[in-house]
Amino acid sequence: MLSLFGEQCWALRKWNDAERRYEVVQPFRWAGIVNGKLVREFMPLNSVIIDKVIPIIRQSQDVSYWQRWLALRAERERIEKAREDRIEANIRNASPWAGPVSFAAQRMRTSLIDKKIEAIKRNWDRAMYMQRILRRGHSAFNKPVLN
């Protein structure tokens, strides 16, 4: 038994040969804020703690610092890779380029838009030329069409 906060609670202790005494590995208690008040709960000693919790705590004590560091690093790398894969999938699945974009105010145009502009300009110039010819009077171009 261990005395914490003036109350008795169960704790897992380990013998330390160098200091010739027991050291506390894990007290079986919980403390937290509930509805704005500090609440402390002490776990009773039962078969769940003996059969499941204590073996897990003992195994974790046997893991070295470097093994824990490598495990955490591998976990961080796995999370980062998953994040990069999600970003890559989003970019790949994004709507594809839908066609030419004109930035006329910025004096930037694509070649397709330039071709269309040139075609429109040629057609306009041809129409204006035909209009000038037609104003001059009867010719082969402006014969009246009878219905």
C-alpha atoms as an extended CHARMM CRD file, in Angstrom:
* protein
*
       147  EXT
         1         1  MET       CA              0.0000000000        0.0000000000        0.0000000000  PROA      1               0.0000000000
         2         2  LEU       CA              1.1130000000        3.5150000000       -0.8080000000  PROA      2               0.0000000000
         3         3  SER       CA             -0.1110000000        6.6710000000        0.8550000000  PROA      3               0.0000000000
         4         4  LEU       CA             -1.0360000000        9.4280000000       -1.6410000000  PROA      4               0.0000000000
         5         5  PHE       CA             -3.0090000000       12.5800000000       -0.8330000000  PROA      5               0.0000000000
         6         6  GLY       CA             -3.5190000000       11.2750000000        2.6720000000  PROA      6               0.0000000000
         7         7  GLU       CA             -5.3180000000        8.1730000000        1.3770000000  PROA      7               0.0000000000
         8         8  GLN       CA             -4.1160000000        4.6280000000        0.8880000000  PROA      8               0.0000000000
         9         9  CYS       CA             -3.8510000000        3.2100000000       -2.6570000000  PROA      9               0.0000000000
        10        10  TRP       CA             -2.3010000000        0.1720000000       -4.2820000000  PROA      10              0.0000000000
        11        11  ALA       CA              0.9320000000        0.6440000000       -6.2130000000  PROA      11              0.0000000000
        12        12  LEU       CA              3.2520000000       -1.4950000000       -8.2580000000  PROA      12              0.0000000000
        13        13  ARG       CA              6.7900000000       -1.3420000000       -6.8390000000  PROA      13              0.0000000000
        14        14  LYS       CA             10.1200000000       -2.6290000000       -8.1450000000  PROA      14              0.0000000000
        15        15  TRP       CA             13.2140000000       -3.5320000000       -6.1610000000  PROA      15              0.0000000000
        16        16  ASN       CA             16.1870000000       -1.3040000000       -6.9760000000  PROA      16              0.0000000000
        17        17  ASP       CA             19.4150000000       -3.1780000000       -6.1440000000  PROA      17              0.0000000000
        18        18  ALA       CA             21.6360000000       -0.1170000000       -6.4490000000  PROA      18              0.0000000000
        19        19  GLU       CA             19.6690000000        1.8780000000       -3.8800000000  PROA      19              0.0000000000
        20        20  ARG       CA             18.6180000000       -1.2000000000       -1.8870000000  PROA      20              0.0000000000
        21        21  ARG       CA             15.0000000000       -0.1190000000       -1.7190000000  PROA      21              0.0000000000
        22        22  TYR       CA             11.6880000000       -0.3860000000       -3.5640000000  PROA      22              0.0000000000
        23        23  GLU       CA             10.7270000000        2.3090000000       -5.9980000000  PROA      23              0.0000000000
        24        24  VAL       CA              7.1720000000        3.0530000000       -7.1400000000  PROA      24              0.0000000000
        25        25  VAL       CA              6.6400000000        2.0350000000      -10.7720000000  PROA      25              0.0000000000
        26        26  GLN       CA              2.8990000000        2.7700000000      -11.0240000000  PROA      26              0.0000000000
        27        27  PRO       CA              0.3840000000        3.9080000000       -8.4260000000  PROA      27              0.0000000000
        28        28  PHE       CA             -3.1100000000        2.6300000000       -9.1880000000  PROA      28              0.0000000000
        29        29  ARG       CA             -4.9520000000        5.9000000000       -8.9670000000  PROA      29              0.0000000000
        30        30  TRP       CA             -6.6110000000        8.4200000000      -11.2650000000  PROA      30              0.0000000000
        31        31  ALA       CA             -6.9240000000       12.1780000000      -10.8140000000  PROA      31              0.0000000000
        32        32  GLY       CA             -8.7790000000       14.5860000000      -13.0690000000  PROA      32              0.0000000000
        33        33  ILE       CA            -11.0900000000       17.5860000000      -13.2580000000  PROA      33              0.0000000000
        34        34  VAL       CA            -14.8180000000       16.7520000000      -13.3420000000  PROA      34              0.0000000000
        35        35  ASN       CA            -17.3140000000       19.6250000000      -13.4280000000  PROA      35              0.0000000000
        36        36  GLY       CA            -14.6410000000       22.0490000000      -12.2760000000  PROA      36              0.0000000000
        37        37  LYS       CA            -13.5900000000       19.9510000000       -9.2570000000  PROA      37              0.0000000000
        38        38  LEU       CA            -10.4850000000       17.8330000000       -8.7540000000  PROA      38              0.0000000000
        39        39  VAL       CA            -11.5460000000       14.2050000000       -8.4450000000  PROA      39              0.0000000000
        40        40  ARG       CA             -9.2510000000       11.4210000000       -7.2520000000  PROA      40              0.0000000000
        41        41  GLU       CA            -10.1480000000        7.7730000000       -7.6260000000  PROA      41              0.0000000000
        42        42  PHE       CA             -8.1470000000        4.9020000000       -6.2340000000  PROA      42              0.0000000000
        43        43  MET       CA             -8.3960000000        1.5250000000       -7.9750000000  PROA      43              0.0000000000
        44        44  PRO       CA             -9.1010000000       -1.4860000000       -5.8230000000  PROA      44              0.0000000000
        45        45  LEU       CA             -6.7700000000       -4.4230000000       -6.1890000000  PROA      45              0.0000000000
        46        46  ASN       CA             -8.5650000000       -7.0280000000       -8.3090000000  PROA      46              0.0000000000
        47        47  SER       CA             -7.8860000000       -9.7450000000      -10.8690000000  PROA      47              0.0000000000
        48        48  VAL       CA             -7.8970000000       -7.3200000000      -13.8460000000  PROA      48              0.0000000000
        49        49  ILE       CA             -4.9780000000       -5.3690000000      -12.3920000000  PROA      49              0.0000000000
        50        50  ILE       CA             -3.0860000000       -8.5290000000      -11.4780000000  PROA      50              0.0000000000
        51        51  ASP       CA             -3.7520000000      -10.4390000000      -14.7340000000  PROA      51              0.0000000000
        52        52  LYS       CA             -3.6340000000       -7.6670000000      -17.3500000000  PROA      52              0.0000000000
        53        53  VAL       CA             -2.2340000000       -4.3570000000      -16.1230000000  PROA      53              0.0000000000
        54        54  ILE       CA              0.7920000000       -5.5330000000      -14.1530000000  PROA      54              0.0000000000
        55        55  PRO       CA              2.2140000000       -7.7100000000      -17.0230000000  PROA      55              0.0000000000
        56        56  ILE       CA              1.8560000000       -4.7940000000      -19.4600000000  PROA      56              0.0000000000
        57        57  ILE       CA              3.6380000000       -2.4330000000      -17.0660000000  PROA      57              0.0000000000
        58        58  ARG       CA              6.4340000000       -4.9650000000      -16.4890000000  PROA      58              0.0000000000
        59        59  GLN       CA              6.9150000000       -5.4370000000      -20.2570000000  PROA      59              0.0000000000
        60        60  SER       CA              7.0940000000       -1.6850000000      -20.7630000000  PROA      60              0.0000000000
        61        61  GLN       CA              9.8010000000       -1.4580000000      -18.0990000000  PROA      61              0.0000000000
        62        62  ASP       CA             11.9380000000       -3.9200000000      -20.0730000000  PROA      62              0.0000000000
        63        63  VAL       CA             11.8350000000       -1.7890000000      -23.2430000000  PROA      63              0.0000000000
        64        64  SER       CA             14.9220000000        0.3780000000      -23.5500000000  PROA      64              0.0000000000
        65        65  TYR       CA             14.9090000000        4.1180000000      -24.2190000000  PROA      65              0.0000000000
        66        66  TRP       CA             16.1260000000        3.5880000000      -27.7900000000  PROA      66              0.0000000000
        67        67  GLN       CA             13.4600000000        1.0050000000      -28.5380000000  PROA      67              0.0000000000
        68        68  ARG       CA             10.7750000000        3.4360000000      -27.3400000000  PROA      68              0.0000000000
        69        69  TRP       CA             12.3830000000        6.2400000000      -29.3890000000  PROA      69              0.0000000000
        70        70  LEU       CA             12.4610000000        4.0540000000      -32.5150000000  PROA      70              0.0000000000
        71        71  ALA       CA              8.8410000000        2.9880000000      -31.9940000000  PROA      71              0.0000000000
        72        72  LEU       CA              7.7240000000        6.6250000000      -31.6190000000  PROA      72              0.0000000000
        73        73  ARG       CA              9.7570000000        7.6430000000      -34.6710000000  PROA      73              0.0000000000
        74        74  ALA       CA              8.2360000000        4.8460000000      -36.7580000000  PROA      74              0.0000000000
        75        75  GLU       CA              4.7660000000        5.9180000000      -35.6340000000  PROA      75              0.0000000000
        76        76  ARG       CA              5.4610000000        9.5700000000      -36.5490000000  PROA      76              0.0000000000
        77        77  GLU       CA              6.7790000000        8.4930000000      -39.9740000000  PROA      77              0.0000000000
        78        78  ARG       CA              3.6910000000        6.3370000000      -40.5430000000  PROA      78              0.0000000000
        79        79  ILE       CA              1.4070000000        9.2630000000      -39.6910000000  PROA      79              0.0000000000
        80        80  GLU       CA              3.4020000000       11.6400000000      -41.9310000000  PROA      80              0.0000000000
        81        81  LYS       CA              3.3260000000        9.1600000000      -44.8290000000  PROA      81              0.0000000000
        82        82  ALA       CA             -0.4290000000        8.7350000000      -44.4550000000  PROA      82              0.0000000000
        83        83  ARG       CA             -0.8020000000       12.5350000000      -44.4550000000  PROA      83              0.0000000000
        84        84  GLU       CA              1.3460000000       12.8630000000      -47.6050000000  PROA      84              0.0000000000
        85        85  ASP       CA             -0.6340000000       10.0830000000      -49.3020000000  PROA      85              0.0000000000
        86        86  ARG       CA             -3.9210000000       11.8820000000      -48.5290000000  PROA      86              0.0000000000
        87        87  ILE       CA             -2.5500000000       15.1490000000      -49.9330000000  PROA      87              0.0000000000
        88        88  GLU       CA             -1.2610000000       13.3780000000      -53.0620000000  PROA      88              0.0000000000
        89        89  ALA       CA             -4.6200000000       11.6320000000      -53.5910000000  PROA      89              0.0000000000
        90        90  ASN       CA             -6.4650000000       14.9410000000      -53.2000000000  PROA      90              0.0000000000
        91        91  ILE       CA             -4.2060000000       16.6000000000      -55.7520000000  PROA      91              0.0000000000
        92        92  ARG       CA             -4.5680000000       13.6780000000      -58.1580000000  PROA      92              0.0000000000
        93        93  ASN       CA             -8.3690000000       13.6160000000      -57.7730000000  PROA      93              0.0000000000
        94        94  ALA       CA             -8.7710000000       17.3750000000      -58.0440000000  PROA      94              0.0000000000
        95        95  SER       CA            -10.6780000000       18.6220000000      -61.0640000000  PROA      95              0.0000000000
        96        96  PRO       CA             -8.4030000000       18.5900000000      -64.1070000000  PROA      96              0.0000000000
        97        97  TRP       CA             -7.5590000000       21.6690000000      -66.1030000000  PROA      97              0.0000000000
        98        98  ALA       CA            -10.7850000000       22.5230000000      -67.9490000000  PROA      98              0.0000000000
        99        99  GLY       CA             -9.2810000000       24.4910000000      -70.8170000000  PROA      99              0.0000000000
       100       100  PRO       CA             -7.5220000000       27.7060000000      -71.5890000000  PROA      100             0.0000000000
       101       101  VAL       CA             -7.4970000000       30.4780000000      -69.0620000000  PROA      101             0.0000000000
       102       102  SER       CA             -7.0040000000       34.0780000000      -70.0600000000  PROA      102             0.0000000000
       103       103  PHE       CA             -5.3960000000       36.6570000000      -67.8990000000  PROA      103             0.0000000000
       104       104  ALA       CA             -5.8600000000       39.5540000000      -70.3050000000  PROA      104             0.0000000000
       105       105  ALA       CA             -5.4960000000       42.2100000000      -67.6300000000  PROA      105             0.0000000000
       106       106  GLN       CA             -2.0880000000       40.7620000000      -66.8600000000  PROA      106             0.0000000000
       107       107  ARG       CA             -1.1550000000       40.5270000000      -70.5660000000  PROA      107             0.0000000000
       108       108  MET       CA             -0.9600000000       36.7500000000      -70.3060000000  PROA      108             0.0000000000
       109       109  ARG       CA             -2.8640000000       34.5290000000      -72.7600000000  PROA      109             0.0000000000
       110       110  THR       CA             -2.6200000000       30.9510000000      -73.8620000000  PROA      110             0.0000000000
       111       111  SER       CA             -1.8860000000       30.0110000000      -77.4640000000  PROA      111             0.0000000000
       112       112  LEU       CA             -5.3790000000       28.5700000000      -77.9500000000  PROA      112             0.0000000000
       113       113  ILE       CA             -6.9670000000       31.8750000000      -76.9470000000  PROA      113             0.0000000000
       114       114  ASP       CA             -4.5750000000       33.7440000000      -79.2590000000  PROA      114             0.0000000000
       115       115  LYS       CA             -5.6660000000       31.4980000000      -82.1580000000  PROA      115             0.0000000000
       116       116  LYS       CA             -9.3390000000       32.1260000000      -81.4080000000  PROA      116             0.0000000000
       117       117  ILE       CA             -8.7670000000       35.8800000000      -81.1760000000  PROA      117             0.0000000000
       118       118  GLU       CA             -6.9560000000       35.8450000000      -84.5240000000  PROA      118             0.0000000000
       119       119  ALA       CA             -9.7970000000       33.8770000000      -86.1700000000  PROA      119             0.0000000000
       120       120  ILE       CA            -12.3910000000       36.3050000000      -84.8170000000  PROA      120             0.0000000000
       121       121  LYS       CA            -10.3180000000       39.2570000000      -85.9900000000  PROA      121             0.0000000000
       122       122  ARG       CA             -9.9740000000       37.7590000000      -89.5300000000  PROA      122             0.0000000000
       123       123  ASN       CA            -13.7140000000       37.1290000000      -89.7170000000  PROA      123             0.0000000000
       124       124  TRP       CA            -14.4680000000       40.6620000000      -88.4960000000  PROA      124             0.0000000000
       125       125  ASP       CA            -12.0740000000       42.2180000000      -90.9760000000  PROA      125             0.0000000000
       126       126  ARG       CA            -13.5880000000       40.1600000000      -93.8230000000  PROA      126             0.0000000000
       127       127  ALA       CA            -17.1130000000       41.2110000000      -92.7680000000  PROA      127             0.0000000000
       128       128  MET       CA            -16.0970000000       44.8890000000      -92.6670000000  PROA      128             0.0000000000
       129       129  TYR       CA            -14.4750000000       44.5820000000      -96.1010000000  PROA      129             0.0000000000
       130       130  MET       CA            -17.6120000000       42.9780000000      -97.5190000000  PROA      130             0.0000000000
       131       131  GLN       CA            -19.7260000000       45.7400000000      -95.9640000000  PROA      131             0.0000000000
       132       132  ARG       CA            -17.6340000000       48.4030000000      -97.7120000000  PROA      132             0.0000000000
       133       133  ILE       CA            -17.9870000000       46.6390000000     -101.0640000000  PROA      133             0.0000000000
       134       134  LEU       CA            -21.7220000000       46.2300000000     -100.6740000000  PROA      134             0.0000000000
       135       135  ARG       CA            -22.2370000000       49.9640000000     -100.0030000000  PROA      135             0.0000000000
       136       136  ARG       CA            -20.7570000000       50.9060000000     -103.3770000000  PROA      136             0.0000000000
       137       137  GLY       CA            -23.7840000000       49.6830000000     -105.3020000000  PROA      137             0.0000000000
       138       138  HSD       CA            -24.7490000000       46.6730000000     -107.3490000000  PROA      138             0.0000000000
       139       139  SER       CA            -22.0850000000       44.1480000000     -107.9540000000  PROA      139             0.0000000000
       140       140  ALA       CA            -21.6810000000       40.4260000000     -108.2380000000  PROA      140             0.0000000000
       141       141  PHE       CA            -21.5900000000       40.1960000000     -104.4290000000  PROA      141             0.0000000000
       142       142  ASN       CA            -24.9040000000       41.8800000000     -103.6710000000  PROA      142             0.0000000000
       143       143  LYS       CA            -27.4100000000       40.6010000000     -106.1740000000  PROA      143             0.0000000000
       144       144  PRO       CA            -30.9320000000       40.7920000000     -104.7450000000  PROA      144             0.0000000000
       145       145  VAL       CA            -32.3400000000       37.4800000000     -103.6170000000  PROA      145             0.0000000000
       146       146  LEU       CA            -35.9380000000       36.8770000000     -104.6740000000  PROA      146             0.0000000000
       147       147  ASN       CA            -38.1500000000       34.6870000000     -102.5870000000  PROA      147             0.0000000000
